[in-house]
Amino acid sequence: MNRREFLKYMTAFGAMTAGSNWLVERLWSMMQEGELTGELAEPPGIESWANSICRLCPGGCGVRVRLIDGLPVKIDGNPLYPVNRGGLCATGHAGLQILYNPDRLKGPMKRVGPAGSSHWQPISWEEALALIKDRLVQLRKAGHAHRMAFLDGGSRGLASKVFKQFVTAFGSPNYIRTDEWENRKFVYRFMQGYDDIPGFDLERARFVLSFGADLLEAEGSIVWFSRQLSIMRQNSERPRGSLVQIEPRMSVTAVKADKWVPVKVGSEGALALGIAYIMIQEELYNKDFVEKYTFGFDDWKDHTGNLHIGFKTLVLQNYYPEAVSRITGVPIEDIVLLARSFAANQPGVAICGQGMARQTNGFYAMMAVHALNALVGNLEKAGGVITRQGLPLNDWPEIQLDEVARLSLGEERIDQAQSTVYPLAPHIPENLANRILTDHPSPIEVLFLYKSNPVFEWTDPESTRKALEKIPLIISFSSFMDETSELAHLILPESFYLESWQDDFNLPYTNFDHFGISKPVIKPIGNTRDIIDVILSLANALGGTVAQSLPFQNHTAILKWVAKELFESGRGVVAQSEFDQAWVAYLEERGWRYPRHKTFQEFWEALLAQGGWVDPVQHHVSLKDAFKTSSNKFEFYLLSLQNELNKFAEREAKINKTSAEFVLGSMVDKLKISARGDVLYLPHHEPARIAGDEFDYPYLLIPYELNLLGDGNAANAPMLLEMVGFRHYIRWNSWIEIHPDTARELGLHEGDWVWVQSPNGRIKTKVHIFPGAQPNMIYMPLGLGHTAMGRYAKNVGANLNSILVKDFDFMSGIPAKIGTRVKLFKTVV
């Protein structure tokens, strides 16, 4: 290399700045003297930035990706995205370790050996889609469209609409979500008539009661909640807000809360009713709101003159402090203090999370918590519970059904959802294994798997495996060879989120309408495809009403259609800085129109450049029009629930030629509910079912999720495994948390290996002694213990799902992961 070339490189590296000539001369002399040998490194490449939306957890944060010469090298938060405002958790930062993971599947694969074998061969996308199309056509010709099922483990945004539209138009009732978000909407549907999880305006609240919602670890976007709670506590214009965390485990949120209230498992709903008792007894509730805008608070008579008890009577008769203290283990003085503090520090909200939903009594417990929001009248107001308007997508294509589809849609669902056994539950995925094994109500011949790994995620993995081996054609869209994909016949890996178009909107708990969008940051590294493009290709290949139901050429066309709907609605603005967004809201709330883009093309380009659209205005909803229930009011007495159950009972009574009263009683028995009469339609405490004899299995097992792993889908990122137990100095392994007294009783020490045994099986893991544990409980994270999925995830830790006893909240259909007893005994590695 001559001096001219050397100086060119040094200029590129920035060494020719003022005062650096000595460095250049020194390096040149070193080269001349042979102290520096070989070629110098290439100068830095061209830097660019692009937007995307993280898909590694349910948070849906906007991200900015730094690229060098077109290759992503770093992921940061997007400061303009309204959910996270530039913040990003460790999982989001680990995205590149998934993108460049050596175990990612590079293209379509066809299994040529027995189930579970490693005998696969590459196949083209055209061949694979033709095979699927031919099998689907055969099903429809035979009148068996209902024998196709689609397991959706967590699609968001428009993908879930596309999947459901495709499956329904095909003629199958078996679009089944394996996450819990759909099942958790029932609280707001029955009490408010709002079929979604509403927004919680935490930043303007003065008091937050969090029941089983680990807001800072495993409940939606932890970045969103962190920002909300930070503003709530640090706003100089009003008194500091307070957070009270109510759950059996000292979670991250409990540690950060102003007060942690440890409760017995399954007693959270009883505590909420105990708080309601004090508020009613001491007349601390919002009488004006309750009298004008609620139904069923007081006793009432129906049109036949029959008297029904109301929420007030039920609470005052049954949930006095002494009784609630016995049920929950919470001291009476704490119950009284919580009630008085919540009533006195308004606006405030009561929020419930997956820690409650994952118990056998979650349905009524979550109703009891939401009833507190009505008692303080904090609905549709700042600092309270706010229902979003929703995106203006009223012209979304209607589903077109031919005769084949209409007949097949009348068949019973494979998971028994919306049947007399589970009349309310929208999805019950863990019922599939037994139903498939017995071919009841009919065999499943084609199964699609999207972000769903039943063999790892469900209880009783052996039965799940046997059931899947019976299905003639399984198509997995996984990017990794996970435990369930090993049993698939075709694997069609979807592109990573940085390699495809992305969208997301209206995440649970956010209190504004928003729509995130991004184009591909990088071309697919392998021969992968956008999942929505794959489904649209199949719909187009099937033709007829299936194609007519999804009249879009590709994912981009759908996104442009949505963007045009947003543009023409006149609502909202392209994502702005926090100050600009507040200014938009200020102007529009006072009748001024914020300047918008003149043409759709300008709007589309700005949308892609900024990463999304947001409507920051809190649209005022009159309380007279806010509730879409049977009574057009907030319902303490759930008329909507009563109507739905009666409708099922009357239909079955007509079929079986018996009385509706008999069918209803039988239905309630099958739902495993102890309440009868009016109590059935009121928020109340149902005793939680716990599996395992207390003498043989003395400890209650509390599974919990880590943001770093979620349900296990991010377990193949080495950075996350290095951090997985950083609070306990544990890496690349699972653990249980036990109280020091429990450790002494069992002769256990920090780091010892133990067997954790339930009535369902046993797993081996390490001990962490934790003073925040309750003595009769042990705690263990989910997401580890894979037997496949890649070199980093495989054989790291233990899979807790494998020892949980299968049970449900029969009303909501949510699997009761919290409700298994275990015993411990020491072992060696």
N, C-alpha and C positions, 0 to 999 in steps of 0.2 A: 504494500500500500504506500503510495507517495504522499507528500505533505498536503497536496491539494485535496486528495480524497479524505485524508485524516481530518482536515479542517472542516470539510463538508459534514462529516459525521458529528464532529463536536458542535457545530452550529445547530444541527438537528436536535442534539441532546440539550441545548441551552447553555453550553459551557462558554459561549462567546459573550456573555454578559459582562458589564463593567466590572473590572477588578478580578476577572478570572483568567487573564492572559497567562499568568504564572502557571495555572493548572494545565492549560493547553500545552505550553512549552515543556513542562515537566513530563507530561504523558508522551509527548513526541520524542523527547530524549530517551525515555524508558523504552520506547519501541525501537529506537535506533540502537540501543545498547542490548537489545534482546531480552529485556526484562518483561516486556509484554509480547506475547507471541500469539499467532493465530489471528483470524478475522475478528474484528470488533462486532458486537451485536448489532443487529439491524436497528435503525432509529425507530422511535415510536410510530405506530400507524395512525391512521385518521380516526379521530374520536367522533362518535355520534351518540345520540340518546333517543330512546323510543319508549312509548308508554305500553303498559300491558296491565292485566288484572291477575293477581295471584290466585291460584286454585288449590293451594296445599292445605287449606283449612276452610271452614265455613265463613271466615271473616270477609273474604272478597275484597281485600285491600287493593287500591291502585298502586302500581309500581312504575318506576323509571329504570330503564335498563341501559347501562353504559356499554357501548360496543366499541371495539377497536378493529378497524378494517372489516366491519360487518359482523364480528363475532362477539356475543355477550360475554362480558368479563366481570360485571358487578350488577347487583340489584339493590335499588334504594326505594323508599316510599315516594309516591307522587304527591308533592305538596299541594296540588290543586284538587286532588280527589277528595270528595266531601266526607268519606268514611274515615280515612286515616290521616289526612292532612300531612303527608310526608313521613309519618311514623311507620315502622315495619317491625314485626316480631322476628325472632331467630329463624322460625320456619320459613318465612318469606325470603330471608337472606340466603337460605340453603337451596333455593330453586335451581341454581346452576349445577349443584351436585346431582340433581335429578336429570337435568337436561343432558349433561355429559356423562351420565352414569354408564359404566361399561356393560351393565347387564340389561340395559334397555333393549327391547325387541326392535329390530331394525325394519321389519316388514311382515306381511301376512305369512302365517304358518298353518300347515295342515298336519294333523296328527296321523301318523301311519302305523303306530304301534298301539298296544293296549292302553287303557286309561291309566294315567299316572306315569307312563313310561316317558323316556326322553327321546322317543323316536318321532321327529318332526321333519318336514321338508318345506322349503319355500314354495309359495304359490302366488300367482299374480292377483292383483285386486280384481281384475275382470273375471278370472276363474272363480275366485271366492264368492263374489257377489252373484255370479250366475248359479253357483251351487245353492246359495241361500234362496235366491228367487225361485228356482225350480221346486225346492221343498215347500216354500210358502204357497206357491201356486197349487201344488198337490193337496195341501191342507184345505184350501178354499174350495177346490173342486169336490173334495169329499165332504164338505159341509162341516169341517173340523177347525175352523179358524180359531176357536176358543182353546185349542190345544197348543197355541203359541203363547209364551209368557216373556215378559221383559222385566228384569230386575234392575232397577235404577238405584244405585247406591249413593246418589248425591249430586245429580245434575243441578245446575242453577241457571238462572236467566232464561233465555229462549230455548235452550236445549230441552228442558223439561216439558215445555209446551209442544215442541216438535215430536218428542218421543211419545207422549200421550196421544197426540193427534194421529200419529202413524199407527200405533197399536189399536186404537179405537176404530179408525177407518178400516183397518184390516179385518176387524170383526172380533177381536179378543177383549174380554173384560179383564185380562190379567196384566195390566200395567201396574207393577208393584214397586213402591219405593221402600228401600231398606234402611233409610235414615228415619228420624223421628219427627222432623219438622211438620210434616202434614198432619200427623196424629196429634200434635200439640196445639193445633189451632182450635180444637173443639171448645176450649174455655171461652174464647171470645165469640165463637159462633153462637153458642147457646145463651150466653149472658148479654151479649151486645148485638148479635146479628152480623158480626164482622168476621168474614171467613179468611182471616189472616192473623199473623202475630203482629200486634200494633207497635207503634213507636213509644218509647219511654223517654220523656224529656228530663233526663237525669241532671243535666248541667244547670237547669233552673229549679231543681227540687231542693228542698231543705232537709228532707229526711227520706232515706231509702231503706225499706225492709226487704232484704234479699233472702228468699226461701229456697235453698238448694241450688242457687244460680251462681256458679263459680265464674263471676264476670271477668276476672283477670286471668283466667287459665283456659276455660273450656266452654265458653258460651258465646258463640258468634265471634265478632271481631274484638279481640282483647285490646287492640289499639284504640278502637272506638270507645270502649268502656273506660279505658285508662284516661283518655282525654275528657270524657264526660265527667267522671268522678273528680278529676283534677280541677276542672272549672267549678264544679259544685263546691269544692272545699276552699278554693282560693279566690273567689270573687269578692273584690273589695267593696262592692255596692250593696252587699247584703250579708247577713250572718253566715258563718261557715256551715255548710251542710254536713250531715252525719250519715254514715253507712252502718247498718247492723246486719251481720251475716248470721243466718240461722241454718245450721246443717250439722250432721253428726261428725264431720271431719274438719280439722283445722286446715282448711285449704289456703291457697295463696290469697284469695279474697278475704277469708277470715282473718288472716294475719294482718292484712292492710286495713281491715275495717276498724271503725271506732269501738265496736263491741262484737264479740263472737258469742253466740248463744248455742252451746252444744245441746242437741236434742237426741232423744231415742229414735232409732230408725223407724220411719213410717208415721211419725207423730207431728210432722210439720203442719198438716192441716188442722189438727186439734189445737195447736198453739195459735194459729190464725183465728180460730173460732173463740179461743180464750181472750185474745186481744179484742175481738168484736164484742164479747160479753162486757168487758170493762167500759168500752166506748158507748155501748147502749145503756148499760146500767147507770153510768155517770152522765149520760146525755152529752157526750163529747162528739157525736157524729153530726154531719151536716143535715139538719132536719129539712131545710128548704129543698135541697137536692133530692133527698130520699122521698119526700112527699110528692114532688112534682114529676120526677123523672124515673122512678123505679116501680117495679111491680113485685108484690109478694113479700114485702118487708113486714107488713102487718097481716094478721089473719084476714081471710077474704072468703066471699061466697061466690060460687059459680052460678051459671044461668039457671040451674035447677034448684038453687037454694042450699046446696050442700056447703058446709063450712070446711075450710081448709086452713091448716096452721101456716103461719108465715115464718120468715127467717128470724124475726125478733123472738117469737115464742120458743122456737127450737133452741136458739142460743141461750136464752135465759133459763130454760129448763134443764139443759144438759151440759153446758160448757162453763160452769162457774170455776173460779180459780183453783179450788182444791182438787176438783176432778181433772182439770187440764194439767195441773202440776204432776199428778200421779201418772197420767198418760205420757207426758213429755219428759219428765225429769227436770223441768225448769222450775226454779223457786217461784213461789207466788209473788214475791216482791218484784221479781224481774218481769213477770207477766203484766203486772199493774204498771210498772215503769214504762215498758214498751208501748202499751196502749196510750198512756197519757202523753208520752213523748211524740208518738206518731200523730195524735190528734192535735197537739199544740204546735207542731212545726210543719205547717202546711205552706206551700204545696209539697206534697210528698207522694211516693209511690210504693206499692208492694209488688214485687216481681218474683216470679217463680221460674225455676230452671230444670235442667235434666236430672238433678239430684232428687227432685220430687217425682218427675215424670216416670222415672225408671223404678217405681215401686208399684206393688199390686193395687194400692189405693190412690194412685196419683190423680185419677180423674176428679174425684170429689175434693181431694186436698188442694188441687190447683184452683178449683172453683172457690174454695174457702178463702184462699189468698186474694183472688181477684175481687171478692166481695168487699175486702177492706178498701179498695180503691173507690168503690161506690159509696161506702159509708162516709168517706171524707169528701165526696163529690168532686174528685179530682180527675174527671174524665173530660176530654176535649178542652183542656186548658193548659196554659204554660206551666211547666213543672210537673205535669201529670201524664196520663195515658192518652196518646193521640193517634187517631186512625188516619192513615194516609189516604189521599184521593185515589192513588194508583196511576199507572201510566195510561195515557189516552190511546189504548189499543182496541177500541170498540169495533174496528173493522177487520179484526183478525179473521182469516178465512174460516167459515163454518165447516164442520165435519160432514162429509157426504157419505151416506150409507147406502149400499145396495142390499138386496134381499139376503145374501149370504151373511153379510155383517150384522144385519138386524137380528137374524135368527141366532147367530153365535153369541151375540152380546147378551142374549137372554139366558145363557147358561150360567151356572154357579161358578164363582171365582175359585181358583185353585187354593187360595189362602183362607177361604171362608169369610173374608171381610164382607161387611154389609149383608150378613146372613142372620138368621135368628139366634145363632150362637154368638156372633159378634155384630150386632145390628148397627153399631155406630162407627166402628173402626174402619178407616179408609184403607189401611194396609196392615197385614199381619205376615210378614215374610217368613218368620221362623216356623210357621205352620206348614211350609211347603214340603219339608222332608218327609214327614209321615204321610201327607196326602199323596205325594208322588209315589212313595213305596207301595201304597194300597190302590193306586190308580183311581182315587176317589176325588172328585166326582168323575174325572176322566183322565187319561194319560196326558202328560206333557210331551210333545214331540219335538218342539223347537224352543230353545231357551236362549235369550240374549242376556248378557251380563255387562253392565256398565258401572264401573267403580264399585263393584260388588264382589266380595270374596267370602261367600257363605261358609266355606270349609274352615276358614280362620275366624270369622266374626260371630258365628252362631254357636249356641250351646249344642252339645252332642254332635261333634264333627264326624264321627263314624257313620251315624245314620244319614247325615247330610251327604257324605261321600257316596254311600250306597245309592241314595236317591238320584244323585246326579249321574251315576254310572248307568242308570236305566234309560236316560233320555237319549234319543237317537241323534240329535244334533244340538250341540251347545256352541254358541258363538261368543267369545270374550273379546272385549275391546281394551283389555289391559295392556299397559306399556311394559309390564314385567311378567315373568313366568311365576305367578303367585300360586297359592295352594289350590285354588279353584280352576285357574287357567290350565293347570296340569291335566284336568279332566275334560277340557274342552276339545272339540273336534276342529274348530277353526279359531285362530287368534288373529284379529285384525286390529293391530295397535293404533290407537288414536294419536294424533300429534300432541306433543307437549304444549302447554298453554302459551309458551313463547313462540311456538311454530305455527300458530293458527289464529284466526279471528276469535275474539273473546267478547262476551257481554255479560253484564250482571245488573240486577236492579232490585231495589227495595228489600235490602237484607233485614232479617228479623231484628226488632228492637229499634232500628233507626227511625227517627221521627220526621223524615222528609222524603219526598219522592226523588229518586235519582236513577240514572241509567249510565252505566260504565261501558265503554267500548274501546277496543284496540285492534289494530291490524297485526299480522305476523311480524315479530321482531327479527326472525331469522327463518330461512327456508328449512323445512324438515331435514334433520340430520340423516334420517333413514327414509325408507319407503313407507311413511305413515300418512294418514289422512285426517282431516277435520271430521269429527264424529257426526256433526250435523250434515255435512256433505255426503257422508256415507248413507245416512238414513234417507236423505232426499233422493239419492241415486236408487236406493231400493224401492222407494215409493214410485218413482218414475218408471222403473222397470216393471213393477206390478201393474201400472196403468189403472184405467178405470177410476172408480171413486176414491181409491187410495191416492192416486196421483192428483186428482182434483182437490183433495183435502189439503194438500201441501203444494200449492202452485208456485213454488219458488225454484229458481234454477240452482242456487247454492246459498251458503251461509251469508255471504256478502249481500245477496239480494234481500234476504230477510232483514239484515241490519239496516240497509238503506230504506226499506219500507218502514221500519220502526222510527228511524231518524226523520223521515218525512212526516210521520204522524206527530212526532214531537214538535217539529218545525211549524206545522200547520195549526197546532193547538194554541199557539200563542203563549203557552205557559213556560216558565222556567228560563234558564240561561245555560250556555255552555259553562262547564266547570270553571270557577273563578277562584282567586285567592280568598282567604277567610275574610279579609276586610271588604273586598269587592262584593262577596256574597252577602254580607251583612248590609251593605249599602243598597244592593238590589232589593232585599227584603224591606228595608226602611222605606224606599221610594214606593214600591208597589203596594205596601200596606196602607199608604197614604194617598193612593189613587193615581200616582205617576207611573208612566210606562217606561221601563228601562229600555234604552236603544237595543234593538236586536238586528240580526243579519237580514239583509234585504232579499237575498236569494237562497234557495235550498243548497246550492253548491257551496256558497260561502259558509253556511251553517254546517254542512257535512265536513268540510275541510277543517273548520275550527273544532268540531267535535272530536275528530281524530287527533288533532294537534294537542288538545287539552286533556283528552282522556275520558270525557263524559259530559253529562247534562245533569242539572240539579234544579229543583223547584224549591227555593229556600223560604218561600212564603208560607206561614202557618195559616192555611185557609180556615176561616172561622166556620164552624158547623153549629147551627142552632141545635140545642139539646132536644128540642121538640122533634127534630128530624135525624138525630144522630144514631138512633137504635132501630135496627131492622129485624126485631124479634116479633113474636106473635102478638105481643102487647104493645109494640112500638115504644117500649121503655127498657131500661136496664132490668134484667130479670133476676131477682133473688130466688123466686119460685120459677123453675125452668119449664115454662109452658112449651117451649120449642122441643125440649127433651121429651116431655110427656106426649106431645103430638107424634114425634118420630117413633117412639116405642109403641104407642097405640096403633099406628099405621102398620107396623110390622105384625103386631098381634092380630089385627083384624084380617090382614091378608092371609096369614097362616091359618087362622080359624076358619076362614072360608074354604081354604084348600082341604083342611083336615076335618071339616064339618064338626067343629066343636066351638066352645065359647071363647071370645076374645080375652075374658078375664082369666080363664084357665091357661091360655097360651102365654099371656103376660106373666103370670106367676111362674110358669115353667121357664120362661126366658130369663127372668130375674135370677132364678136358681142357677141357671147355666152361667150367668154373668158373675156368680159368686159374690153377690151383694147381700149384706145382712139386712139392710133397711127395707121397710115396706111402707105402703101408704104414701102420705105426703112427703115423708122424709126422703123418699127415693128421688124427689125432684127438687131438693134443697141441698145446698152445700153442707156436708156433714162429715164426721170422721168415721171411716171404715177401718177396722183393725187390719194392719198389714199382715199378709201371709209370709211366714218365714219357713224355709225348707231345712229340715234337719232337726233331730231331737237335741234339746238343749243339754242334756246330760252327756250324750255321745259327742256332740259338736258344740263346745261351749262358747265359741267366738263368732260374732257376726262379721261377715266379710263385706267390706265396702269397696267396690271397684270405683276407680275414678280415671278421668282422661287427663292427659298432659297436652298442652298446646303443641309441644314439640312433635308429638306422634299422632294425636287424634285417635282414630280407631285403628291405626297401624299402617295407613297408606303411605306415610312419609318415613317409614322405618328403614328405608334403604339409603338414607343419606348419612354418611359417616360423621359429618359435623353434628348432626342432631343426636346421634348415639353417643358422641363424646360429651354432649351436654345433658343427656336425658335425666340424670339424677343429680345435677350439679348442686342443688340445695343440700343434698345429703352426701356429697362427695362420692357418688356412685356413677360409674360410666360403663357403657356396653353391657348392661345387665339389668335384670328386674330386681325388685325387693318388696318386702312387706314392712309396714310401719306398725310397731307395737309399743304399748305403754311400758315404762320401766318396771312397774309392778308385775305385769304379765311376763316380762323377760326373767325376773327373779324367780317367779313361781315355776317357770319351765327350765330354769338353769341355762338361759340363752344369753349370749353376749353379742356385741356389735360385730356384724360380718359373718356370723355363724350361718351355716346352711341348714334349712329346714324343709320338711315336707309339709305342704298345705293340703289337707285332705278334706273333701266334702263328700256328701252321699253320691256324687257323680264321678269322682275320680280324684287324682292328686297331681300336684306339680311341685317342683323343687325350686327354691329361690333363696335369696339372702335376707338376713334380718337387719333392719335399721331400728334402733331404739329411739323413740320419739316422744318427748314429754307431752306433746299436743294430742296424742292419741287417747281415746277413751279406753279404760281397762278391759272392757268386755268386747272390744272391737279390734279388728285388724284391717289395714288399708293396703290396697295394691293397685298400681297403675295398669291400665289397658294398653294394648298396642304393640307389645313385644311377644317373642316366642314363635316367630315364623319358622316354618319348616321349608320354605321356598322363598321366592320373591327377590333373590339376588344375594350376592356374596356377603354384603354388609348386614342385611336383615336376618339371614338364615342362622338359626340356632343361637340367637342372642336373647337371653332371658326366657321366661315362661309365658305361655298363652293362658291368661286367666279365664278366658271364655270357656275353655275346655272343661272346667270343673264347676261352672255355675249350673244350678238346677233350673231347668226350663219352667218358666211361669210367665204370666202376662198380667197387665192391668186389662181385664177383659172388656172394660168400657172403651178405653182408648185404643187397645191393641198393641200398646208399647211393651216390649219385653221387659220383664222385671229383673234387671241385672242386680239390683240391690234387694237381697232377700234370701241369701244362702248362708247357712252356718258351716263352720269348718273347725277342725282341730289341727294342732301343730305338734310335730315331734322332730327332734334334732337328727341330723344325718351328716354325712361328709360329702365332699365334692365328688 
